Amino acid sequence: MGNKRGESFIADYSLQFMLCIIHFFLLCFLFLPFCSAEDTITSKSSLLTEGDTLVSSGQIFVLGFFTPSEDYIAGKKYVGIWYKNYPKEVVWVANRDDPIGPDTSGFFGIVNGNLKVVDGSGKVCWYANYVPSSQVSFPRSAKLMDTGNLVLHDENPDDHPFNILWQSFSNPTDTFLPGMKMDLNLALTSWKAADDPATGTFTFKQDEDDLIILNQSTPHWRSGKSANLFGPNDVPETVSQLLSNFNSTVENQTIYKNMRLQINFQGQIQALDWVAPRDSCDEYRFCGKFGSCNSNNLVTCKCLPGFVPSAPANWKSGVFQDGCNRKSPVGKNNTLLTLKMMKVGMIESDFEEANNADECRERCLSNLQCEAYAYKNISSRSRLDATGTCWIWSEEIYNLQEEYDDSAPDIYIRVEKSDIEPTRRSCGTCGTYTIPYPLSTGQDCGEPIYSSFNCKNLTGQVMFHSPSGSYKVATINEDDQTFIIQTEARVCELRTSYLRVPLHFVINTLCYSSPTVIGTDGTLKAAMISWELPMEPTCESPDVCSDWPNSSCRVASDGTKRCLCKTGFQWNASTVSCIQEGGFGNSLDGSPPEPLKKSSSQTNLLALILVGIPSGAVAVVMILGIFIFWKRRVQGQETVQGNQALSLYDSERRVKEFIESGQFKEGDKKDIDAPFVHLGTILAATDHFSDENKLGQGGFGPVYKGKFPEGLEIAVKRLSSGSSQGLGEFKNEVVLIAKLQHRNLVRLLGYCIEGDEKILLYEYMPNKSLDSFLFEYALDGIFSVKSDVFSFGVVLLEIISGKRNSGFYQSSQTMSLLGYAWRLWEEQKALDLMDRILLESCDSAEVMRCINVGLLCVQDDPSDRPLMLNVVFMLSNEFATLPKPEQPAFLLRRTPSNSASSSTRPDTMNQYTNSEEDGR
């Protein structure tokens, strides 16, 4: 009984299930339009509203309402077509310039025989741009095709082909789809922004034989031979096939059926992985006339050597379209600048025939209208190939791109020789770079101490070599003595000494940024580096000095032959020239600079005016001048009139040469070419060396604070009569302080020798004293030839130990920090010197290396101390073999009783003896 009920239940259930299935299929059959997605709307169909869509029969494209903004509540509504599987990829928009507001509804459909978009108030926001006939003979339909084309057509009877009235393929917005054909009547217009479909500023269209992108009415990019003389066609073959609607083979349509072109709001036409313009350099005339563009360089635009920006203010702000002008007009003394691997804009005139490259060159040089030329011989495989083809530009050159195509011929730009090679020692140019003196790219140019550069002749790229690696030079600024290199982003992220530069170079900005630095590669950053001002040029023969007027080749104080300035002139490192003493200086050709010329003309004008001034006024001026002159003499102005623009190297050389001549006498001060201060002026400034102005006791005499009447504060070091430092040591200190002044440690303002007084004047440094910078001087009162190395060693040991040498005492022996470090080194316990703060984060091998270098720097015998160049190498090279340090100077701290005179100081050698065991 139970089994029968169960079987009856299953049979009833199965019957009901089958009836439901049949009923469902009957409903779908009767109401098919409602059970499948539609691709067509008709004149009789209801208008589409928000949420309704048309889907192409192959389920590829969708038509409906969309909101591009992420804020759907406040977003505007548009009717558009997009990929079904990629809703954000909109390929066509109907009402792009008249969206439906967020507070009203929208409708789309066929109204009065035409496609229209209408808002809730009845306003027509868009309609198909065709004129419907007054009498509609057939019903109208609109169908969304699988190609993405929306077609409005008549519904013809008897299955005749329908008559197309309007289609979206002929009225595109920003996207080109397979099946469309590019012709003179078709144009793509970009969106206004990424989330704003309104008509933008960029248009992609065909212009005669070229494809062109316009920024409003200005050319932004061009394809084909009219914009690119050398190198391959800018448009890939696949894109050409797509634009021509696949005229060659049917297979192309299958291969590229999912491909599309789109002009984005930034002015780039994109097709799969192809984009044009690819970058800023690909934009039409982006760097202007005679401007070179390099998309691989952080500084994208540069003026060619021999050219300067036409609009410097715009150029500095990152607007380069004005381009560059020549520094000098093309004259008889001109040369040719060679540019390799360059793309260049097409010349307007036809090319010429030439038998060889020399003939092409002569044609250019013999024609003053020639701006540049290029030659290509028969071996070339370019599509513009012709036997002995010679191209000559007689107009301004645009669209220069570096590192573009190694198959292109060299381009030769005509420039004035003096604009790119002002001296025979200049390295000239490397590609689009001018290498200014004293920078050197080889043995035959520049100065050897600046030979950290290399020119890659194949590409025209300048490289900068440093202890931390080789870097591409982005730009060189001769006026500021700076250059910019490309570094890795981690240099900025680490903010450490990862980037190291050779001597005579200084890192100005580790992470440099500027409107002219527009590289977009996030892996690269820019660093600005400057070079130190040069000494006088070295010379092997007298004719070398002809490039530096008012100089002659002589042996300098350092034993090197240099172009030393003649009597009455002084070396100006900023202008790299010999200038008149107290003058503004001359240019390299010996002519006075513009400020001086202007002053001369103003003086003549003033003289003419003074002729007409009554004699009484002249007398007043003369009396006023005499009073000012007398007042300056009273205030001691005569003693501080040294020209601060005078090169520090020049001051050092002149003092040292005079000292070594043997002509110097204690009472003679007239022939020293250095700032001299009268004793009376110093007495007035220090209140006769009053105790109130005493700052402290130096190694061989007291130091006083002084103040000149005009407010300048000074530190006065007075050699005590009991000091053993005689005139020789005093002269040596003048020279060495000048050298240290160059390294920005201290600033020597003047000196005084009168009677028994020998005095030095320094810049006053609040809360600082000379021993803060010159440790050897503070400890012993004298200098050695390597006091700077000694000071560096002390600083290095102080950093490691976390203790100051001047305040360190160890046990009853009053051991100095140097003595303590030496004892630990001898006991092979050097790591005990390390500050406890460093224990967790330090590398013991690096600490040992630093201690070793520090002890090498403070060795007692100055001749044993390394050069600073070697110090840098030992610290930066972990594989360098370090020598064993000898006993340092000043193992024991000095007591006040023996600190006044260097002759009474205790022997620096103490009970510690040198061990033959090497420090670990």
Protein Blocks (a to p, Z undefined) as FASTA:
>chain_A
ZZmmmmmmmmmmmmmmmmmmmmmmmmmmmmmmlmpccfbdcfkbccddehiacddfklma
ccddddfbfblmlpccddddddfklmmlcfbdfklmlccdfkbccddddeehiacdddfk
opafbdcdddddfbdfbdcdddddfkopacdddddehhiacddfbdfklmcckbccehia
cdfkbccdddfbfklcbdcfbdcddehjbccddehjacfbdedjklomgdcdfbdfklmm
mmnoommbmmlmmmmmmgccdddfkopacehjaccdfblmlpghkloghiacdfkbfblb
acdehiacfblmlmmnopaknopadfbdcdfkbcddddehiacdddfbdcdddfblklmm
mmmmmpmklmbdcdddfkbccfkbcehiacddfbdcehiaehkblmbccddddddfklmm
mbfkbgbiahjaccddfbdfbfkgcjfklmmbccdfknopacdddfkbccddfbdcfklo
pacddddfklmmnopakbacdehiacfblbgcdfklmcfbfkbccdddddddddddddfb
fklmmmmghiacdddfkopacddddehiacdfklopaddehiabpafkopacfklmmmmm
mmmmmmmmmmmpcfklmmmmmmmmmmmmmmmmmnommmmmccfkbcfklmmmmmmmmmmn
opacfklcklpccddddfklmmmmnoooiaklpnbdcfkbccdddddfkopacddddddf
kbcbdfklmmmmmmmmmmmmmnomaccfbdcdehjbccddddddehiafklmmmmlmmno
pacfklmmmmmmmmmmmmmnopafklgcehjkopafklmmmmmmmnopmmmmpcfklmmm
pcfklmmmmmmmmmmmmgfblmlpccfklmmmmmmmmkbccddddddehkbccdfklmmp
mklpccfbdfbdcdfbdcZZ
